[in-house]
Amino acid sequence: MTRHPYAAHRRDDHPLDPPLRATVATVGDLLAAVPALLGFVPESSLVLICLATGPTTTVRMTMRQDLTASPDAPDLLAAIERCALVCDREAFDTVVAVLITGDRAPESYEPVVDALRAAFDPLDIDVPGVHAVTTLVAGATWISLGGDPRRGILPDPRSSAVAASTVMRGRPIRPSRSELARLLAPTSETDRDRFARQCAVAFGDVVSEYPGEVLARVLDDLEADLDADGVVDAGAAARAMAALTLLPVRDALLGLAGGPLDSVAGGLWVELTRRVDGPDRAAPATMVAAWFYLRGDGPMAGVALEAALRADPGYRLAVLLDTALQNGLSPAVVLDLVESARGVATSLGVALPTGE
C-alpha cells in the first residue's frame, strides 16, 4: 500500500510545462488516457480524474491510490476522503473514478461506489462514473459500477490522443510505477564505495570554505564539468554532494530549477541519489523530488520522496514536500521555494543564471 495518493497535476499554471491539449470524447478514450495522465501504466489502482467543468471540461488533476484486496479497507476509504478534501479545496466539481483491478473481479468493487459518493456528495462534487477494468491494455473489457450500464472495449492507451500529446511534450509514459523507482536504483556497491571516498575528500574541503564559494564552484562545475554524453564527472559530483550538506547552499541550488542549468542540475541530483547510501541519500533524492514536483509529475516526485524519507525520515525539506504533495498542493508551492532560493543565493554573493 502506498502511503498517499500522490497527485499528477494537469493545470494551466504549470511553472515549466505548457498545458496538455488533447480531446477525449468517450469513456473508453478517458480510460485509455490514464497512463498518459499519470506518466506510467498503473496496476491494482484506484485512479480519480478530477475535472473542472465550464464551456469545456478540463482534467485538472489525477490522483492514484493502491487498490486493496478488500473494497472497504480503512486505508482505501481514508484515501478517498483525503482526495475528496483536495477536490473541494481546489474547487473541482466533477470526479471520474477508474479502478484497475488486476486479477480481482471488477464487480467485487461495487462497495467503492458507495464510499466515493459518501465522500463527494456532501461536497457537491459530482461522480458521474465509476469504471473498472482488469488491466489497461488494448482490447480489455471495461465496465461501469453502481448500476451504470455503460461498458466497452478499451482502445490502445499507447495511441490515445492524450498519449500522443504527452510524448510530443517530451514526457515519457513508463510501463509501470516500478519503472519510476528504477530511475533512482543504486549503482553497484563498488561504484558507491569509490564515490564515498571521493565525497569524503570533498567534504573535508567544503568545511573550511565560505558557503558562497562552495555554491559558485558547483555552478562552475554544472556549466563546465558535465560530459557531453550526460555522464557526470566524478569530481564535480562529489563536490556537489558535499555542497548539499550545507543547508544554505542546498537551499540556493533549488533556485536552478527552471533556469538555464535546470536540466544538467536535475540529471546531477538523479546521479547523486544513485551513487550514495544511507542518510546522505536524502538530500539529492529530495532535490530530484523538487524538480519533478515543479513539473507537475507527482508520481515521480513521490517515488523520490519515498527514497529520501527511507534514507532519513526526519529530513525536513523532504517532510515539507511530502506533506504538500500528499495534500495535493499545486507545483506553485515549489515555485515559491525556487524564488526564495534565488534570494538565498544572492545573500551568499552569487547570482544564479536566469537565462534572461
C-alpha positions in Angstrom: 0.0 0.0 0.0 1.5 3.4 -0.9 1.3 5.9 1.9 -0.5 8.6 0.0 -2.4 9.2 -3.3 0.3 11.4 -4.9 -1.3 13.7 -7.4 -0.3 14.3 -11.0 -1.3 17.9 -11.9 -2.6 18.8 -15.3 -3.1 22.6 -14.8 -2.8 25.8 -16.8 -0.4 27.2 -14.2 2.4 24.7 -14.6 5.6 26.7 -13.9 7.7 24.8 -16.5 5.4 22.9 -18.9 2.7 24.2 -21.2 -0.7 22.8 -20.6 -1.5 19.4 -22.2 -4.0 19.8 -25.1 -5.9 16.8 -26.3 -9.6 16.0 -26.7 -11.3 13.0 -25.1 -14.7 12.1 -26.5 -15.7 8.8 -24.9 -15.4 6.9 -21.6 -13.1 4.4 -23.3 -10.9 7.2 -24.5 -10.7 8.6 -21.0 -9.7 5.2 -19.5 -7.1 4.8 -22.3 -5.7 8.3 -21.3 -5.0 7.3 -17.7 -1.3 6.1 -18.3 -0.5 9.4 -20.0 -2.2 11.4 -17.3 -0.1 9.6 -14.6 3.1 9.1 -16.6 3.0 5.4 -16.1 0.7 2.4 -16.6 -1.0 1.8 -13.2 -1.8 -1.7 -11.8 -4.2 -2.6 -9.0 -5.1 1.1 -8.5 -7.9 3.5 -7.8 -7.5 6.5 -10.1 -9.5 9.7 -9.6 -9.6 12.0 -12.6 -10.6 15.5 -11.3 -12.4 17.8 -13.7 -13.4 21.4 -13.8 -16.5 22.0 -16.0 -17.5 25.1 -17.9 -17.6 25.9 -21.6 -15.2 23.0 -21.8 -14.5 20.2 -19.3 -10.8 20.1 -18.3 -8.8 17.5 -16.5 -7.1 19.4 -13.7 -5.6 16.7 -11.6 -5.2 12.9 -11.5 -4.8 11.0 -8.2 -3.8 7.4 -7.7 -4.0 5.0 -4.8 -3.0 1.4 -4.5 -6.1 -0.8 -4.6 -6.6 -3.1 -1.6 -7.9 -6.6 -1.9 -10.9 -5.5 0.3 -13.0 -2.7 -1.2 -13.9 -1.4 2.2 -10.3 -1.5 3.7 -9.8 1.5 6.1 -6.7 2.7 4.2 -8.6 2.9 0.9 -11.6 4.7 2.5 -9.2 7.2 4.2 -7.5 7.8 0.8 -10.9 8.5 -0.8 -11.8 11.0 1.9 -8.4 12.8 1.5 -8.9 13.0 -2.2 -12.4 14.5 -1.7 -10.9 17.2 0.6 -8.3 18.1 -2.1 -11.0 18.3 -4.8 -13.1 20.5 -2.5 -10.2 22.8 -1.7 -9.3 23.2 -5.4 -12.9 23.8 -6.4 -13.1 20.8 -8.8 -16.7 20.0 -9.4 -16.6 16.6 -11.1 -14.6 13.4 -10.5 -14.5 10.2 -12.6 -13.2 7.1 -10.9 -11.3 4.3 -12.6 -10.4 1.0 -10.9 -7.7 -1.2 -12.3 -8.4 -4.4 -10.5 -5.7 -6.8 -11.8 -6.6 -10.5 -11.1 -9.6 -9.5 -9.0 -13.1 -9.3 -10.5 -14.1 -5.7 -11.2 -17.6 -6.4 -9.9 -16.2 -7.1 -6.5 -15.5 -3.4 -6.1 -19.1 -2.3 -6.1 -18.8 -1.0 -2.4 -16.2 1.6 -3.6 -19.1 3.4 -5.4 -20.9 3.9 -2.1 -17.6 5.1 -0.5 -17.0 7.6 -3.3 -20.5 9.0 -3.1 -20.4 9.2 0.7 -17.2 11.3 0.4 -18.0 13.5 -2.6 -21.8 14.0 -2.4 -21.7 16.2 0.8 -19.2 18.5 -1.0 -21.5 18.9 -4.1 -18.9 17.2 -6.3 -20.4 15.0 -9.0 -19.2 11.5 -9.6 -20.7 10.7 -13.0 -19.0 7.4 -13.5 -17.1 4.7 -11.6 -15.5 2.5 -14.2 -13.5 -0.7 -13.8 -11.1 -2.7 -15.9 -8.7 -5.5 -15.1 -5.7 -4.0 -17.0 -5.1 -1.0 -19.2 -4.3 -2.8 -22.4 -5.9 -2.5 -25.8 -8.9 -4.8 -26.1 -9.6 -5.2 -22.4 -13.3 -5.0 -21.4 -14.2 -2.2 -19.1 -17.5 -2.0 -17.2 -19.2 0.6 -15.1 -20.2 0.1 -11.4 -23.1 1.4 -9.3 -25.9 0.4 -11.7 -24.4 2.3 -14.6 -24.9 0.1 -17.8 -22.1 1.6 -19.8 -19.3 -0.8 -20.8 -17.0 -1.3 -23.8 -13.6 -2.3 -25.2 -10.6 -0.3 -24.3 -8.8 1.4 -27.1 -5.0 1.2 -27.2 -3.6 3.5 -24.5 -0.4 3.8 -26.4 -2.1 5.5 -29.3 -4.5 7.7 -27.4 -4.7 11.4 -28.2 -3.5 12.3 -24.7 -0.6 9.8 -25.0 0.5 11.4 -28.3 0.3 14.9 -26.8 2.2 13.8 -23.7 5.0 12.2 -25.7 5.2 15.2 -28.1 5.9 17.4 -25.0 8.9 15.2 -24.1 7.3 13.4 -21.1 7.7 9.6 -21.2 5.0 7.1 -20.3 6.6 4.3 -18.4 5.3 0.8 -18.3 4.8 0.6 -14.6 5.4 2.5 -11.3 8.3 0.3 -10.6 10.0 1.7 -13.7 9.9 5.1 -11.9 11.8 3.6 -8.9 14.4 2.1 -11.2 15.4 5.6 -12.3 16.8 6.0 -8.8 18.1 2.5 -8.4 21.5 2.4 -6.7 24.6 1.9 -8.8 27.0 -1.0 -8.0 28.4 -1.4 -4.5 31.9 -0.9 -6.0 30.9 2.4 -7.6 29.2 3.6 -4.4 32.2 2.8 -2.3 34.5 4.6 -4.7 32.2 7.6 -4.8 32.0 7.6 -0.9 35.8 8.0 -0.8 35.7 10.9 -3.3 32.9 12.5 -1.2 35.0 12.2 1.9 37.7 14.3 0.3 35.2 16.9 -0.9 33.5 17.1 2.5 36.9 17.9 4.0 37.4 20.7 1.5 34.0 22.5 2.0 34.0 22.7 5.8 36.6 25.5 5.8 35.1 27.4 2.9 32.5 30.2 2.8 29.2 28.8 1.5 29.2 31.3 -1.3 32.5 29.9 -2.6 31.1 26.4 -2.4 27.9 27.5 -4.4 30.0 29.2 -7.0 32.1 26.1 -7.5 29.1 23.9 -8.0 27.7 26.4 -10.6 31.1 26.3 -12.4 31.0 22.5 -12.4 27.5 22.4 -13.7 28.4 24.7 -16.6 31.7 23.1 -17.5 32.3 19.7 -15.9 29.4 17.6 -17.2 30.4 15.4 -20.1 28.6 16.0 -23.4 27.1 12.5 -23.2 25.4 13.2 -19.9 27.9 11.3 -17.7 28.5 13.2 -14.6 32.2 14.0 -13.9 33.1 12.2 -10.6 34.9 15.1 -9.1 32.1 17.5 -9.9 29.5 15.0 -8.5 31.5 14.7 -5.2 31.8 18.4 -4.8 28.0 18.8 -5.4 27.3 16.1 -2.9 29.4 17.9 -0.3 27.7 21.1 -1.1 24.3 19.6 -0.4 25.3 19.0 3.2 25.5 22.8 3.7 21.9 23.9 4.1 22.3 27.5 2.7 24.0 26.0 -0.4 21.4 23.3 -0.8 18.6 25.9 -0.5 20.3 28.2 -3.0 20.7 25.3 -5.5 16.9 24.9 -5.6 17.0 28.2 -7.5 18.4 26.5 -10.5 15.1 24.9 -11.3 13.6 26.4 -14.4 16.8 28.2 -15.4 19.5 27.5 -18.0 21.1 24.8 -15.7 17.8 23.1 -14.9 18.4 20.0 -17.0 22.0 19.4 -16.0 21.3 20.0 -12.4 18.3 17.7 -12.4 20.4 15.0 -14.0 23.1 15.5 -11.4 20.6 15.0 -8.5 19.5 11.7 -10.0 23.1 10.6 -10.3 23.9 11.5 -6.8 20.8 9.7 -5.5 22.0 6.6 -7.3 25.6 6.9 -6.0 25.2 7.4 -2.3 24.0 5.2 0.6 22.3 5.8 4.0 21.1 9.1 5.3 23.2 11.1 2.8 20.8 9.9 0.1 18.0 12.1 1.5 19.4 15.3 0.2 19.8 14.5 -3.6 16.6 12.5 -3.6 14.7 15.5 -2.2 16.2 17.6 -4.9 15.0 15.1 -7.5 11.5 15.3 -6.0 11.5 19.1 -6.2 12.5 19.0 -9.8 9.7 16.6 -10.7 7.1 18.2 -8.5 7.7 21.6 -10.2 6.7 19.9 -13.5 3.5 18.5 -12.1 4.9 15.0 -12.1 3.6 13.9 -8.7 4.2 10.1 -9.1 7.9 10.6 -9.8 8.2 13.2 -7.1 6.5 10.7 -4.8 9.0 8.0 -5.6 11.9 10.3 -5.0 10.4 11.4 -1.6 9.9 7.8 -0.6 13.6 7.2 -1.3 14.5 10.4 0.7 12.4 9.5 3.7 13.6 5.9 3.8 17.1 7.3 3.9 16.3 9.9 6.6 12.7 10.0 7.9 13.4 13.4 9.6 14.9 15.2 6.6 13.0 18.4 6.9 12.7 19.5 3.3 11.6 16.0 2.2 9.0 16.1 5.0 7.8 19.5 3.8 7.5 18.5 0.2 5.9 15.1 1.1 3.2 16.9 3.2 2.5 19.3 0.3 2.3 16.5 -2.3 0.1 14.2 -0.3 -2.3 17.1 0.3 -2.5 17.8 -3.4 -0.9 21.2 -3.4 0.0 22.5 -6.8 3.5 22.8 -8.2 3.3 26.5 -7.4 4.4 25.6 -3.8 7.8 24.5 -5.2 8.0 27.6 -7.4 7.7 29.7 -4.2 10.7 27.7 -2.8 12.6 28.4 -6.1 12.0 32.1 -5.8 13.2 32.1 -2.2 16.3 30.0 -3.2 17.4 32.7 -5.6 17.3 35.2 -2.8 19.4 32.8 -0.7 22.0 32.7 -3.5 22.1 36.5 -3.7 22.6 36.6 0.1 25.6 34.4 -0.4 27.0 36.7 -3.0 26.2 34.6 -6.0 23.8 35.4 -8.9 22.2 32.3 -10.3 21.9 32.2 -14.1 18.3 33.1 -15.2 18.6 32.9 -19.0 17.2 36.4 -19.2 
